[in-house]
Amino acid sequence: MLDDDVRKIICNGKLSVDEWKDVIKTAHKNGVRSTSTMMYGHVETLEDRVKHMEILRNIQEETHGFTEFVPLTFMHENTPIYQKGRSSPGATGVEDLKVYAIARLMFRELIPNIQVSWVKLGFKFAQTCLLAGANDMGGTLGEENISKSAGASYGSSTEIDNLKTIITDIGRIPALRDTLYENIVDI
C-alpha cells in the first residue's frame, strides 16, 4: 500500500512511498517495465486504496511503464498481523468487486490490463471480477506459496484448458500472452 503510515504497519523497514516512486520511475525511464499491484483488506482505509491507485495512475501518465494492475486481496488467516489482532480479516467480496470497478474507471486505457488472481479469489469469483473491470485471468502458475501459506483456500496451479473454460463460460475470448502483453494468441 502506497501510504507511509500503512507501510509502517505492514512492511516496516521497506522503502518509503517517495523512495518507491523514485525507484519505479527510474526503472521505467530506463526501459524497465513493471507490474503495478495493490494488496488491500488489511489495515488501510478506503481512501488509502484510492490514493494508492491515484499514485499509480500519476506514475503511468508520466512513464507509461506499467504493464498491468493486479489487485491482491489480503489473505489473512495465517498472517502474524492478523493473528495479533492488528488487521482486518481481508476484504469482503463486495469490496473486491468495487476495487476492480474503481480501478477500471481510474485507469481506463492508461493501464488497460487489470488482472484478477484466481488463486486468491477462486475460479467462480474470478469470473465475476472479469465482469466488473478485470480483463486478465492470471496464469497457470508453476507453484504458488505466498497466498497458500497466508491461508488462501484455492489452488496453486491449474491447466490452460481449465482457464480457457472459465473465460469462455462468460463469453470472453481466451488468449495466451507474454509478461509484457505482447505475442497475444487466441486459444
N, C-alpha and C positions, 0 to 999 in steps of 0.2 A: 504494500500500500504506500503510495507516494504522499505520505504525511509524516513529518518528523516525530510528532507525539505518538502516533500509532507505531511507527518503526521502533521507537524506544521500548515498546512493549513486546512486539512480535519478532523483532530481529535486531535487538540492541547490539551495537558494535559494528554494524554494517554501514555502508555508505549513507550519508545524509541525502535528502532529496536533491539538493543542489549539486552534490558530488555525483550522484547517479545521473542527473540530467547532463552534466558536463561530459561524463564518460560516454553516454549513449549518443549525444550529439557529435562528439569527436569521432566515434566509430562510424556513424552514418556519413559524416562528411568525408571520411576516408574510404568510402565504398563498402563498408561492412553493414549489411542489412541485418535486421533482427526481428524477433517476435516481440510483441508487447503483451503483457499479462496483467491480471489483477486478481489476487487472492482476496476474497471477501467473505464476510459472515463470521468474523471473529470478534474484534473489539472496535472496529471502525463504525462511523455513523453513515447515514445515507449521504450526507453532504460530503464526507470523505471519499465516497465512491465516485460521486460526480466530479469532485476536484481531481481525483486520480485520472479519470478519463479526459478531463479538460487539459491536464498536463500532457498526456499522450497526444491528444489532438494538436496542441500547440507545437509540440516537437515534430509531429508528422507534417504540419504545414510548413515548417522550416526546413526539414531534412528529407522528407519522403522516404525514410529508411525502414519503416516498419512494414513487414510483410503481412501481418495479421494481428488481431487482438484475440486473446484467449482468456475469457473469464473463468476463474478457478474457484468454485465454491469450496469453502473451508470444510475439510474432513476433520471433525473434532475428536471423535471418540477416544483415540489413544494418544492425544497430544498432551504434553505436560501443562500447557497454558490452560486447557480446558479442565484437566484433572485437578488443577489447583484453584479452579473457580474464577479464573481471570478472563475467560472468553465466553461468548455465547455458543450454543451448540450448532453453529452453522446457519446458513440462510434457509429460509423456507422455500418451497417450490415456487410460490408466487414471487418472492424476491428474486429468485433465479431468472424467472421469465422477464421481470422488469429490467434486470441487468442487461439481458440480451436485447430487449426492445430499445432501451435507452442508448445502449452502445450503437445500435444501428442508426438511430436518429442523430446521435452526436457525430459519428464518424462518416456516415453516408458513403460516398465513394473515396473519401480521403484515406480511410483504411477499409478497403472493400471486403476483406476477408475476416469474418468473425467465426471462430472455431468453438464448437461445443465438445466438451470432454465426456464421452460416453463412459469412461472409466469412473468418473466422479458421479455422473447423473443416472447411469443405466441407459439401456437402449431405448426404451419407450419414452422416457422423459427427454432424452437427447433428440428424438424425433420431434417432440413438441417444441423444443428450443429452436430447431431448424425452421419452424413455422413462426417463431417470434423474433427473428432477426439474424440468427446464425445462418451461414451458408457453407460451412465446412464441418465435416464429421470426424475430426481427429484421425488417427491412423490405426493400423492393426496392432502395433506395438510388439516388440520382441519380449520384453519383460518390464513390468512397471512395479516399483517397490514403494515409492513415496506415498501415493494415495492409499495403497494397500496397508502399509504399516501404520498410517494415520487412522485407519478404520473404514475405508471405503468398502462397500459391500459388493461391488461389481468387479468384473473380470479384469485381468491384466493383459489379455491378448484375445484376438478374435481373427477369424478368417475374412478375406476380402469378400467372399460371396455373402457372408452374413451382413457386412456393412452395405453391400450393394442392395440386398433385400430391404433393409431398414430404410434406405434412401428412396428406392423405387416405390415402396409402400405408401409414401406421402406425395408421390407424383413428381419427385425430383429426378434429375439425371445424374447418376454417379459418375465420377471421373477420378482417375489417378493423376497425381501431381507431384512435383518435387517440392523441396522446402521453400523455394522462392516463388512458388505458384507459377512455375513455368512448366513446359512439357506436359500440358494438361491433355489427357487422352480419355475420351468417354469409354466406359467399360460396360 
